[in-house]
């Protein structure tokens, strides 16, 4: 019976495997920020390794938990409980990311105007080494926008265009974006935003056109510098900007 006084190998594996899985998942964004891993390694490889390890740790933890419930191996209790809970947390996190990836199209260039999307000017030199280009593939993107992001439309505001431009500059600052250029004559504001976890940089251009002395149309385009899919980040950014800019939401 002395062997039951020490945790079994499967209980130890459950705990250690779960800890390593959580560490791998946490290291992924840090590895990218430090330049130790590229986009594929940080977004796909390390999380995939964490998922496999967490799945195995959960299975061994579940096995040990069943044995403990049946009155055997009391020394396994803490290991299998902590291991199972931690590995399940990793699996739920990755499951949520997978579900999100499946719910949005694998695109990274989002615009409220798919016919004549706002063009970047000042941001172009900043993207010299970026894997993603700025050429707008209308044939590929327009149908996906209509299917998945039909709510993203140009915003028409009944106000002096110059006042709308000033308000747009204020909203850019309030959103925490880094301003790159502001050209009132051209009606263009360019900025970039950085995602919180991985630090991916997405560029934004805002175009404000006068429709009359007291009316302006606002279009926004947000494009990721890296990655095929943005997991809906660019669309969410545009929605947040337009909601903050729309005077109707301030009443």
C-alpha positions as CSV (number, residue, x, y, z in Angstrom):
1,X,0.0,0.0,0.0
2,X,3.0,2.3,0.3
3,X,2.8,3.1,-3.4
4,X,-0.6,4.7,-2.8
5,X,1.0,7.3,-0.5
6,X,2.6,8.9,-3.5
7,X,0.8,10.4,-6.6
8,X,0.7,8.0,-9.5
9,X,2.6,8.7,-12.7
10,X,-0.7,9.5,-14.5
11,X,-1.7,12.0,-11.8
12,X,1.7,13.7,-12.0
13,X,1.4,13.8,-15.8
14,X,-2.0,15.4,-15.6
15,X,-0.7,18.2,-13.4
16,X,2.7,18.7,-15.1
17,X,1.1,18.4,-18.6
18,X,-1.6,21.0,-17.7
19,X,1.0,23.4,-16.4
20,X,3.2,23.1,-19.4
21,X,0.1,23.5,-21.7
22,X,-0.8,26.7,-19.9
23,X,2.8,28.0,-20.1
24,X,2.9,27.2,-23.8
25,X,-0.3,29.1,-24.4
26,X,0.9,32.1,-22.4
27,X,4.3,32.1,-24.1
28,X,2.8,32.3,-27.6
29,X,2.1,36.1,-27.6
30,X,5.3,36.8,-25.7
31,X,7.4,34.8,-28.2
32,X,5.8,36.8,-31.0
33,X,6.4,40.2,-29.3
34,X,10.0,39.3,-28.6
35,X,10.6,38.1,-32.1
36,X,11.3,34.5,-31.1
37,X,8.4,33.2,-33.2
38,X,6.6,34.3,-36.3
39,X,2.9,34.6,-36.9
40,X,2.5,30.9,-37.8
41,X,4.5,29.7,-34.8
42,X,2.9,32.0,-32.3
43,X,-0.7,31.8,-33.5
44,X,-0.8,28.2,-34.7
45,X,2.1,26.0,-33.7
46,X,2.5,26.9,-30.0
47,X,-1.3,27.0,-29.3
48,X,-1.7,23.6,-31.2
49,X,1.0,22.1,-29.0
50,X,-0.7,23.5,-25.9
51,X,-4.0,22.0,-27.0
52,X,-2.7,18.5,-27.6
53,X,-0.8,18.5,-24.3
54,X,-3.9,19.9,-22.4
55,X,-6.1,17.2,-24.0
56,X,-3.8,14.4,-22.9
57,X,-3.4,15.9,-19.4
58,X,-7.2,16.2,-19.1
59,X,-7.7,12.5,-20.1
60,X,-5.1,11.3,-17.6
61,X,-6.6,13.6,-15.0
62,X,-10.1,12.3,-15.7
63,X,-8.8,8.7,-15.4
64,X,-7.2,9.5,-12.1
65,X,-10.3,11.4,-10.9
66,X,-12.5,8.3,-11.5
67,X,-10.1,6.1,-9.6
68,X,-10.0,8.5,-6.7
69,X,-13.8,8.7,-6.6
70,X,-13.9,4.9,-6.4
71,X,-11.9,5.0,-3.3
72,X,-8.4,4.4,-4.6
73,X,-5.2,6.4,-4.7
74,X,-6.0,9.3,-2.3
75,X,-2.6,10.8,-3.0
76,X,-3.8,11.5,-6.6
77,X,-6.6,13.8,-5.5
78,X,-4.9,17.2,-5.7
79,X,-2.9,16.4,-8.8
80,X,-5.9,15.2,-10.8
81,X,-8.2,18.0,-9.7
82,X,-5.8,20.8,-10.4
83,X,-4.5,19.1,-13.6
84,X,-8.0,18.5,-15.0
85,X,-9.2,22.0,-14.2
86,X,-6.2,23.7,-15.7
87,X,-6.1,21.6,-18.8
88,X,-9.9,22.1,-19.2
89,X,-9.3,25.9,-19.0
90,X,-6.7,25.7,-21.8
91,X,-9.0,23.6,-23.9
92,X,-11.9,26.0,-23.4
93,X,-9.8,28.9,-24.3
94,X,-8.6,27.2,-27.5
95,X,-12.1,26.0,-28.3
96,X,-13.4,29.6,-28.1
97,X,-10.6,30.8,-30.4
98,X,-11.5,28.0,-32.9
99,X,-15.2,28.8,-32.8
100,X,-14.4,32.5,-33.4
101,X,-12.2,31.6,-36.3
102,X,-15.0,29.6,-37.8
103,X,-17.6,32.3,-37.4
104,X,-15.8,35.0,-39.4
105,X,-14.3,34.9,-42.9
106,X,-10.5,34.4,-43.2
107,X,-9.8,38.0,-44.4
108,X,-7.9,40.9,-42.9
109,X,-9.0,43.9,-45.1
110,X,-12.3,45.4,-44.0
111,X,-13.9,48.5,-45.5
112,X,-17.3,50.2,-45.3
113,X,-17.0,51.0,-49.0
114,X,-16.2,48.0,-51.1
115,X,-16.7,49.8,-54.4
116,X,-14.3,52.7,-53.8
117,X,-12.4,51.8,-50.5
118,X,-10.5,54.6,-48.8
119,X,-6.8,54.5,-49.9
120,X,-3.8,54.7,-47.6
121,X,-1.1,57.4,-48.2
122,X,1.0,58.2,-45.2
123,X,0.8,54.6,-43.8
124,X,2.2,53.0,-46.9
125,X,5.9,53.5,-45.9
126,X,5.2,52.0,-42.5
127,X,4.1,48.8,-44.2
128,X,7.1,48.3,-46.4
129,X,8.1,45.0,-44.7
130,X,4.5,43.9,-43.9
131,X,3.5,40.5,-45.4
132,X,0.0,41.8,-46.3
133,X,-0.4,44.3,-49.1
134,X,-2.9,47.2,-49.5
135,X,-4.3,46.3,-52.9
136,X,-8.0,45.8,-52.4
137,X,-9.3,42.6,-54.0
138,X,-12.9,43.7,-54.7
139,X,-14.0,40.5,-56.3
140,X,-12.9,38.4,-53.4
141,X,-13.7,40.7,-50.5
142,X,-17.0,42.4,-51.5
143,X,-19.1,39.1,-51.4
144,X,-17.6,38.2,-48.0
145,X,-18.3,41.6,-46.7
146,X,-21.9,41.4,-47.8
147,X,-22.4,38.0,-46.3
148,X,-20.6,38.5,-42.9
149,X,-20.3,42.2,-42.3
150,X,-23.5,43.6,-43.9
151,X,-23.9,46.1,-41.0
152,X,-20.7,47.9,-42.0
153,X,-21.8,50.7,-44.2
154,X,-20.8,54.3,-44.8
155,X,-22.0,56.6,-42.1
156,X,-23.8,59.8,-43.2
157,X,-23.8,62.6,-40.6
158,X,-25.9,65.7,-40.9
159,X,-23.3,68.2,-39.8
160,X,-20.6,70.5,-41.2
161,X,-18.0,68.2,-42.8
162,X,-15.2,70.2,-41.0
163,X,-16.8,69.5,-37.7
164,X,-17.2,65.9,-38.5
165,X,-13.5,65.7,-39.4
166,X,-12.6,67.3,-36.1
167,X,-14.8,64.9,-34.2
168,X,-13.3,61.9,-36.1
169,X,-9.8,63.1,-34.9
170,X,-11.1,63.2,-31.4
171,X,-12.6,59.7,-31.6
172,X,-9.3,58.3,-33.0
173,X,-7.5,59.7,-29.9
174,X,-10.2,58.4,-27.6
175,X,-9.8,54.9,-29.2
176,X,-6.2,54.9,-28.3
177,X,-5.0,54.6,-31.8
178,X,-1.6,56.1,-32.9
179,X,-2.2,59.0,-35.4
180,X,0.0,58.8,-38.5
181,X,-1.4,61.6,-40.6
182,X,-4.4,64.0,-40.7
183,X,-5.2,65.9,-43.9
184,X,-8.3,68.0,-43.6
185,X,-8.0,69.1,-47.3
186,X,-8.1,65.5,-48.5
187,X,-10.5,64.5,-45.8
188,X,-8.2,61.7,-44.7
189,X,-7.1,60.5,-41.3
190,X,-4.6,57.6,-41.0
191,X,-3.7,55.8,-37.9
192,X,-2.8,52.4,-36.6
193,X,-4.0,50.3,-33.7
194,X,-2.2,47.4,-31.8
195,X,-4.0,44.4,-30.5
196,X,-3.7,43.8,-26.8
197,X,-2.4,40.3,-26.6
198,X,-0.1,39.6,-29.5
199,X,0.6,43.3,-30.4
200,X,-0.4,42.8,-34.1
201,X,-0.6,46.2,-35.8
202,X,-3.7,47.1,-37.9
203,X,-3.7,50.2,-40.0
204,X,-6.8,52.4,-40.3
205,X,-7.8,55.1,-42.8
206,X,-10.8,57.3,-42.4
207,X,-12.2,59.2,-45.3
208,X,-14.7,62.1,-44.8
209,X,-16.4,63.4,-47.9
210,X,-18.7,66.4,-48.0
211,X,-22.2,65.6,-49.4
212,X,-23.3,69.2,-48.9
213,X,-22.7,72.2,-46.6
214,X,-24.3,70.3,-43.7
215,X,-23.7,66.7,-44.5
216,X,-20.7,64.4,-44.6
217,X,-20.1,60.7,-45.4
218,X,-17.6,58.8,-43.4
219,X,-15.9,55.6,-44.6
220,X,-13.4,53.5,-42.7
221,X,-11.0,50.9,-43.8
222,X,-8.9,48.7,-41.4
223,X,-6.2,46.4,-42.6
224,X,-4.0,44.0,-40.7
225,X,-0.2,44.0,-41.5
226,X,0.2,40.3,-40.8
227,X,-2.1,37.2,-40.8
228,X,-4.6,35.9,-43.2
229,X,-7.5,36.1,-40.8
230,X,-8.1,38.9,-38.3
231,X,-10.7,36.9,-36.2
232,X,-13.1,39.8,-36.7
233,X,-10.8,42.4,-35.1
234,X,-10.9,44.9,-38.0
235,X,-14.7,44.8,-38.3
236,X,-15.0,45.2,-34.5
237,X,-12.7,48.2,-34.6
238,X,-14.7,49.9,-37.4
239,X,-17.9,49.3,-35.5
240,X,-16.5,50.8,-32.3
241,X,-15.3,53.9,-34.2
242,X,-18.5,54.5,-36.1
243,X,-20.6,54.0,-33.0
244,X,-18.4,56.6,-31.1
245,X,-18.6,59.0,-34.0
246,X,-22.3,58.8,-34.7
247,X,-24.0,61.8,-33.0
248,X,-27.2,59.6,-32.6
249,X,-25.3,57.6,-30.0
250,X,-24.5,60.7,-28.0
251,X,-28.1,61.7,-27.4
